[in-house]
Amino acid sequence: MAFETPYSFPGRSATPAAYDPFRADLQRIQHQIFPGLDKPPASNNGAPALTYGEHACGGWEIAWAQIVGPSHRISEDSLGYAMHCRYDAPGPDKHAPHGVSLVLADGVGGGARGDIASHALVRHCLAMGSLHANANATHPGLLLEGLSTADSAVNRSLAARTPLPGAATLAAAWLDSRAQGWISRVGDARLSIWNIHTGQLLPLLADQSYANLGELPPHPSHWSAPARMVGAGLMGAPEVHPLSLAAQEILMLSSDGLHQWLSSADTLPRQGVSGTRLADFAQALAMHARETGSDDDISVLLLRAPNPIS
């Protein structure tokens, strides 16, 4: 099953395709951030410049922030989202998302072209989300099928652009209009929940590190390194896990350049939590990671569901 879709990417031309009301609307309202831009300049005070943004539709809020690592010209992280809407639906429902896909991929530092690998993986997983939502699927069969071909999809994209290898870790979520659905991760890209009432951070799945999997790393210093990745034949069996996002929760996808610099003691802003702009929170998280010592690419993608959830 092919998952190539006619998405428009910044700096890339769209592929013509027959009209499909679901897929066409996905193109119109999705916003995606991908590598390929020059490293943003530092500000006059030496602080790193941020790439950030936000989008809202039908009560859903999405925000993101990225900082390029000081040793990189471009980010090896990629992230993207899609709000799946059907403008052929009757009445006001035509503007409300029937599903949301969130994907973040972190190019592995040892791979020669982690930027290409992460971009290809985000594109592949967003296409999977379109098929899953278009089918109104309540089971993860299409997602598992798509994940089983992710390694080959990344390798095809690499082969078309470079003879060099590449790989990426993955965090992804595919939710329906009730904020229920499925999540997946490969390696040490992470999905977490921020509770708005308590301000506490809760990782949803354990990192697939050598230590957590009980596998021998290639070097004794690499126990915390990811043992699973996409694009290097090391993905392992595809995994999806159910998720039901409550109205008081914010879903966070992050690269290790961010989450390694957060602890269980870190909390959401205590004042005006319910009214805090998600984009401001995303920026604050990215800057917190850089200011506390992260020298990797930093990426964070946040989702807040409508309150009340439909």
Backbone torsions as a table, in degrees:
resi	resn	phi	psi	omega
1	MET	NA	127.8	-178.8
2	ALA	-88.8	143.3	-179.8
3	PHE	-119.8	16.6	175.3
4	GLU	-72.6	127.8	-177.1
5	THR	-131.0	157.2	-173.5
6	PRO	-82.6	52.4	178.1
7	TYR	-73.2	151.8	172.0
8	SER	-97.6	125.6	178.0
9	PHE	-111.3	151.6	175.9
10	PRO	-55.6	126.3	178.4
11	GLY	78.3	8.0	-179.6
12	ARG	-128.2	147.1	179.1
13	SER	-83.7	150.7	179.7
14	ALA	-83.1	149.6	176.3
15	THR	-89.7	123.8	179.1
16	PRO	-59.3	145.0	179.7
17	ALA	-150.8	155.8	176.2
18	ALA	-62.8	148.7	-177.5
19	TYR	-66.1	129.6	172.8
20	ASP	-133.6	121.3	-171.9
21	PRO	-59.8	-34.6	-179.4
22	PHE	-74.2	-50.2	-175.8
23	ARG	-69.2	-37.3	179.8
24	ALA	-63.1	-41.5	179.1
25	ASP	-67.8	-32.8	175.9
26	LEU	-60.7	-42.4	179.0
27	GLN	-63.2	-37.4	-173.1
28	ARG	-70.1	-33.5	-171.0
29	ILE	-114.3	-6.1	-179.4
30	GLN	-77.5	152.4	174.6
31	HIS	-133.5	132.6	-175.8
32	GLN	-134.2	143.9	178.1
33	ILE	-114.0	125.0	-176.9
34	PHE	-133.0	161.0	178.0
35	PRO	-69.7	167.1	177.3
36	GLY	125.0	-14.1	177.1
37	LEU	-84.9	150.1	176.0
38	ASP	-62.9	152.8	178.8
39	LYS	-59.4	128.2	-179.7
40	PRO	-64.9	142.2	-178.2
41	PRO	-70.4	153.0	174.8
42	ALA	-73.4	151.7	177.5
43	SER	-74.5	173.6	-175.4
44	ASN	-62.6	-28.3	-179.3
45	ASN	-88.1	7.5	176.8
46	GLY	88.5	-3.9	179.7
47	ALA	-74.6	143.8	-179.7
48	PRO	-68.6	142.8	176.8
49	ALA	-77.4	145.3	-178.5
50	LEU	-101.8	146.1	162.3
51	THR	-107.7	123.9	-175.5
52	TYR	-152.6	167.2	178.1
53	GLY	-176.5	179.1	-179.2
54	GLU	-154.9	161.3	177.4
55	HIS	-152.4	141.7	178.1
56	ALA	-134.4	142.1	179.7
57	CYS	-160.3	126.2	175.1
58	GLY	59.1	30.5	-179.1
59	GLY	91.2	-14.4	177.0
60	TRP	-81.3	144.0	176.0
61	GLU	-127.2	133.7	176.4
62	ILE	-129.6	138.9	176.7
63	ALA	-144.6	156.3	-179.1
64	TRP	-148.5	159.3	173.8
65	ALA	-151.3	145.7	178.8
66	GLN	-142.4	144.2	171.1
67	ILE	-131.1	130.6	178.6
68	VAL	-77.9	135.8	178.0
69	GLY	-59.8	146.0	-175.3
70	PRO	-61.3	-21.4	179.9
71	SER	-95.6	2.8	-177.3
72	HIS	-112.3	141.8	172.9
73	ARG	-77.5	-38.4	176.0
74	ILE	-130.1	161.1	179.3
75	SER	-74.5	139.0	172.0
76	GLU	-90.6	-1.7	172.1
77	ASP	-86.8	150.1	170.4
78	SER	-135.5	147.9	175.1
79	LEU	-146.8	156.7	180.0
80	GLY	-166.1	164.2	176.2
81	TYR	-147.7	163.9	173.8
82	ALA	-144.3	131.9	169.2
83	MET	-100.4	116.2	-173.7
84	HIS	-89.4	108.7	-179.5
85	CYS	-120.3	157.4	176.7
86	ARG	-125.2	108.8	179.4
87	TYR	-78.7	-4.2	174.2
88	ASP	-91.1	3.1	176.6
89	ALA	-75.2	152.1	-177.8
90	PRO	-76.0	151.9	170.6
91	GLY	61.4	-155.8	-176.5
92	PRO	-67.5	-15.8	-179.1
93	ASP	-63.3	-18.5	-176.1
94	LYS	-67.1	-19.3	179.9
95	HIS	-98.6	-6.0	-178.1
96	ALA	-92.5	132.9	178.9
97	PRO	-59.9	134.8	174.4
98	HIS	-94.8	-2.3	178.0
99	GLY	-177.0	155.6	-179.7
100	VAL	-134.6	133.0	174.9
101	SER	-116.7	134.3	177.1
102	LEU	-128.7	131.7	-178.3
103	VAL	-140.5	134.8	173.7
104	LEU	-134.9	131.1	179.3
105	ALA	-129.6	139.2	-177.2
106	ASP	-116.5	111.4	177.8
107	GLY	-60.7	128.2	-175.9
108	VAL	-71.0	132.0	-174.2
109	GLY	-60.0	-31.1	-179.7
110	GLY	-77.2	-14.5	178.1
111	GLY	-80.7	140.0	-175.1
112	ALA	-67.3	-32.4	-179.7
113	ARG	-131.4	65.6	177.1
114	GLY	-63.3	-27.7	179.5
115	ASP	-65.4	-43.2	178.2
116	ILE	-66.8	-41.9	-179.3
117	ALA	-62.2	-44.2	-178.0
118	SER	-68.2	-38.5	177.3
119	HIS	-61.9	-46.4	-179.2
120	ALA	-63.6	-37.4	-178.9
121	LEU	-68.9	-40.8	177.0
122	VAL	-63.0	-46.1	179.2
123	ARG	-58.7	-44.5	-178.3
124	HIS	-63.2	-45.2	-175.9
125	CYS	-73.7	-29.2	173.4
126	LEU	-68.9	-38.2	176.5
127	ALA	-64.3	-39.2	175.0
128	MET	-58.6	-43.4	179.9
129	GLY	-62.6	-36.4	177.1
130	SER	-63.2	-45.7	178.8
131	LEU	-64.1	-41.5	-179.5
132	HIS	-63.7	-45.7	-179.1
133	ALA	-70.1	-39.5	-179.1
134	ASN	-63.4	-29.6	179.5
135	ALA	-85.4	-1.9	-175.1
136	ASN	50.9	38.6	-174.1
137	ALA	-71.8	136.5	174.9
138	THR	-104.9	-2.3	177.2
139	HIS	-122.1	159.7	-172.5
140	PRO	-90.2	19.8	-174.7
141	GLY	-56.5	-46.5	-179.8
142	LEU	-65.8	-35.3	178.9
143	LEU	-67.6	-43.6	177.8
144	LEU	-63.4	-39.4	177.8
145	GLU	-63.6	-42.7	178.5
146	GLY	-65.4	-41.5	178.7
147	LEU	-63.9	-32.4	-179.7
148	SER	-67.1	-19.2	178.6
149	THR	-106.6	5.7	-176.5
150	ALA	-64.2	-40.9	-179.0
151	ASP	-60.2	-45.6	-179.6
152	SER	-69.7	-33.4	178.0
153	ALA	-64.3	-42.9	177.5
154	VAL	-64.2	-42.9	-179.7
155	ASN	-65.3	-35.9	176.5
156	ARG	-64.2	-42.4	179.7
157	SER	-64.9	-40.5	176.8
158	LEU	-63.6	-45.6	-177.0
159	ALA	-63.0	-30.0	-179.2
160	ALA	-75.5	-14.9	-173.1
161	ARG	-121.7	-25.4	-173.3
162	THR	-159.1	150.5	173.0
163	PRO	-81.7	-4.1	-176.4
164	LEU	-85.0	154.2	179.6
165	PRO	-79.7	173.5	176.3
166	GLY	-171.5	156.6	178.9
167	ALA	-157.3	165.6	-178.6
168	ALA	-151.8	151.3	169.2
169	THR	-91.3	168.1	-168.9
170	LEU	-142.9	139.8	164.1
171	ALA	-133.5	129.5	-175.7
172	ALA	-148.1	150.0	176.8
173	ALA	-141.1	139.5	177.4
174	TRP	-130.4	107.6	-173.5
175	LEU	-119.1	151.1	176.8
176	ASP	-93.6	-172.1	-175.4
177	SER	-66.0	-16.8	177.8
178	ARG	-93.0	8.7	-177.4
179	ALA	63.4	30.9	176.0
180	GLN	-117.9	145.7	179.8
181	GLY	170.0	-134.4	-168.0
182	TRP	-138.3	149.0	175.6
183	ILE	-129.0	157.6	177.5
184	SER	-149.5	149.9	172.4
185	ARG	-144.9	148.9	174.0
186	VAL	-130.7	124.2	179.7
187	GLY	82.5	-136.7	-174.8
188	ASP	-115.4	13.3	164.0
189	ALA	-67.6	143.3	-165.2
190	ARG	-128.3	144.4	169.3
191	LEU	-110.0	132.8	-178.3
192	SER	-140.2	163.8	176.9
193	ILE	-119.0	129.0	167.4
194	TRP	-98.5	125.9	176.1
195	ASN	-89.3	120.4	-175.7
196	ILE	-65.0	-35.3	-176.7
197	HIS	-74.3	-43.1	-177.3
198	THR	-95.2	-19.8	-177.2
199	GLY	76.6	6.2	-173.7
200	GLN	-90.1	152.5	-179.6
201	LEU	-104.2	132.0	-179.5
202	LEU	-131.3	111.2	173.0
203	PRO	-63.8	140.7	-176.9
204	LEU	-88.9	-33.1	-177.4
205	LEU	-136.9	146.6	177.6
206	ALA	-71.7	143.8	175.3
207	ASP	-61.5	145.1	175.7
208	GLN	-89.3	67.4	177.6
209	SER	-91.5	166.7	177.0
210	TYR	-59.7	-40.7	-178.8
211	ALA	-64.8	-46.3	-177.4
212	ASN	-67.4	-32.0	-179.3
213	LEU	-89.6	-5.6	179.7
214	GLY	68.6	32.3	-179.5
215	GLU	-109.3	151.8	-178.5
216	LEU	-79.2	122.0	179.5
217	PRO	-75.6	163.0	179.0
218	PRO	-67.0	-20.6	177.9
219	HIS	-143.2	143.5	-177.0
220	PRO	-57.1	-23.1	-179.0
221	SER	-83.4	-0.3	-173.0
222	HIS	-106.1	23.9	-178.4
223	TRP	-60.4	-33.6	-178.6
224	SER	-91.0	-0.2	179.8
225	ALA	-74.0	155.5	180.0
226	PRO	-68.4	130.2	176.4
227	ALA	-91.8	-11.8	179.0
228	ARG	-122.1	140.1	177.5
229	MET	-159.2	162.1	-177.8
230	VAL	-105.4	128.1	178.9
231	GLY	112.4	-5.8	-178.2
232	ALA	-123.2	12.3	-177.8
233	GLY	71.7	19.7	-176.6
234	LEU	-120.3	23.8	-175.3
235	MET	-73.4	-34.9	-174.2
236	GLY	79.1	-172.7	-179.6
237	ALA	-68.7	134.2	178.5
238	PRO	-58.9	140.5	179.0
239	GLU	-127.2	138.4	166.4
240	VAL	-133.6	148.0	-178.5
241	HIS	-133.5	143.3	-178.8
242	PRO	-71.2	149.2	176.0
243	LEU	-142.5	136.1	171.1
244	SER	-124.6	110.4	-175.3
245	LEU	-88.4	121.3	179.8
246	ALA	-82.3	161.4	-176.5
247	ALA	-64.0	-25.8	-178.9
248	GLN	-91.3	13.0	-175.7
249	GLU	-118.6	146.5	172.9
250	ILE	-114.6	126.1	177.0
251	LEU	-86.1	131.0	-179.8
252	MET	-122.6	128.1	169.5
253	LEU	-107.8	134.1	-176.1
254	SER	-148.4	150.6	171.9
255	SER	-83.1	165.5	-178.4
256	ASP	-68.0	-18.6	174.4
257	GLY	-63.1	-19.6	174.7
258	LEU	-103.0	-55.1	-167.5
259	HIS	-70.4	-22.0	176.8
260	GLN	-68.2	-13.5	-178.6
261	TRP	-109.6	13.6	171.3
262	LEU	-110.7	147.1	176.7
263	SER	-126.7	170.2	179.0
264	SER	-63.6	-15.7	178.5
265	ALA	-81.1	-17.6	178.3
266	ASP	-73.0	138.3	-177.0
267	THR	-133.3	165.0	172.2
268	LEU	-63.9	159.2	173.6
269	PRO	-54.9	134.8	-174.6
270	ARG	-80.0	-25.2	-177.3
271	GLN	-100.3	129.4	175.5
272	GLY	62.1	38.9	-177.1
273	VAL	-57.3	-46.8	-175.6
274	SER	-65.1	-26.0	-178.5
275	GLY	-102.8	3.4	-178.6
276	THR	-67.3	130.9	175.1
277	ARG	-65.2	131.9	-178.1
278	LEU	-63.3	-34.3	179.4
279	ALA	-64.5	-37.3	177.4
280	ASP	-64.9	-39.9	179.5
281	PHE	-66.2	-41.5	178.7
282	ALA	-61.0	-44.6	178.3
283	GLN	-62.2	-42.6	-178.9
284	ALA	-63.2	-38.8	178.6
285	LEU	-63.9	-46.2	-179.3
286	ALA	-62.5	-44.3	-179.9
287	MET	-67.3	-35.8	177.4
288	HIS	-60.1	-44.2	-180.0
289	ALA	-62.9	-44.6	-179.6
290	ARG	-65.8	-42.2	-176.2
291	GLU	-71.3	-22.7	179.3
292	THR	-94.9	4.6	169.6
293	GLY	126.0	-3.8	-178.5
294	SER	-67.6	126.3	175.7
295	ASP	-114.9	15.8	178.0
296	ASP	-96.8	172.0	167.7
297	ASP	-61.6	138.9	-177.5
298	ILE	-118.8	126.2	178.3
299	SER	-140.7	138.5	176.8
300	VAL	-143.5	139.4	-179.9
301	LEU	-132.3	124.4	-173.4
302	LEU	-119.2	146.4	176.9
303	LEU	-134.9	129.9	171.5
304	ARG	-121.6	125.4	-177.5
305	ALA	-80.5	162.0	176.3
306	PRO	-59.5	153.6	176.3
307	ASN	-130.1	109.4	4.7
308	PRO	-79.9	155.3	176.5
309	ILE	-72.6	135.3	-178.1
310	SER	-68.5	NA	NA
